[in-house]
Amino acid sequence: MFEKGVVMTEENQEYKTETVESFAGLFKTFGQAVGDIFNDPELKKKAKEFADSASASANSLVERLKEDDVKEKFRDVGRAAEDFGKNISDCLNKDRK
């Protein structure tokens, strides 16, 4: 993918930019949603700071995406988010009954 000493092609640069923007957007959206849920301006501020910090380190993340253990950790995060969403949905459905 991105090896030392290899000239980055326009396609690779575009992929890297999209990945960084996607990563930053993930944290921005998550932070805004959690802040809205708890209706807490301070939480929104902290989430924004975290998203900004994560964006700053996203470039190094792109380099590590080729590592199997990093890929697996992202899959774990995805599964945890999915499980959380299902639990919230189940809880809401139980409350409606």
C-alpha positions in Angstrom: 0.0 0.0 0.0 2.2 2.9 1.2 5.8 1.7 1.5 8.8 3.8 2.3 10.7 4.9 -0.7 7.7 4.4 -3.0 6.4 7.5 -4.8 2.7 8.0 -3.9 0.5 7.9 -6.9 -2.4 10.2 -7.3 -4.8 7.3 -6.7 -3.0 6.4 -3.4 -3.0 10.0 -2.3 -6.8 10.2 -3.0 -7.4 7.0 -1.0 -5.3 8.3 1.8 -7.2 11.6 1.9 -10.6 9.9 1.8 -9.6 7.6 4.6 -8.4 10.4 6.8 -11.6 12.4 6.1 -13.7 9.3 6.8 -11.9 8.6 10.1 -12.3 12.2 11.2 -15.9 12.3 10.2 -16.6 9.1 12.2 -15.4 10.8 15.4 -17.1 14.1 14.6 -20.5 12.4 14.0 -20.1 10.2 17.0 -19.2 13.1 19.3 -22.1 15.3 18.1 -24.6 12.4 18.5 -23.4 11.6 22.0 -23.4 15.3 22.9 -27.0 15.6 21.6 -28.2 12.5 23.4 -26.9 13.8 26.7 -27.7 17.4 25.8 -24.4 18.4 27.2 -22.5 21.3 25.6 -19.3 20.4 27.5 -19.4 16.8 26.2 -19.9 18.1 22.6 -16.8 20.4 23.1 -14.7 17.5 24.4 -15.9 15.2 21.6 -14.9 17.9 19.0 -11.5 18.2 20.6 -11.1 14.4 20.5 -12.2 14.4 16.8 -9.7 17.1 16.0 -6.9 15.2 17.7 -7.9 11.9 16.0 -7.9 13.7 12.6 -4.4 15.0 13.3 -3.2 11.4 13.9 -5.2 9.9 11.1 -2.3 10.1 8.6 -0.4 7.6 10.7 -3.5 5.4 10.9 -3.6 5.1 7.1 -0.1 3.7 7.2 -1.1 1.1 9.8 -4.3 0.0 8.0 -2.3 -2.7 6.2 -1.5 -4.4 9.5 -3.8 -7.3 10.2 -4.1 -6.5 14.0 -5.2 -3.0 13.2 -7.8 -4.2 10.7 -9.1 -6.6 13.4 -9.4 -3.9 16.0 -11.5 -1.8 13.6 -13.7 -4.8 13.0 -14.1 -5.1 16.8 -15.1 -1.4 17.1 -17.7 -2.0 14.3 -19.1 -5.0 16.1 -19.2 -3.2 19.4 -21.1 -0.2 17.8 -23.5 -2.6 16.1 -24.1 -4.5 19.3 -24.7 -1.2 21.1 -27.2 -0.1 18.5 -29.1 -3.4 18.7 -29.2 -3.1 22.5 -30.6 0.4 22.4 -33.2 -0.7 19.8 -34.2 -3.7 21.9 -34.5 -1.6 25.0 -36.7 0.9 23.1 -38.9 -1.9 21.7 -39.4 -3.3 25.2 -40.4 0.1 26.5 -43.1 0.4 23.8 -44.7 -2.9 24.8 
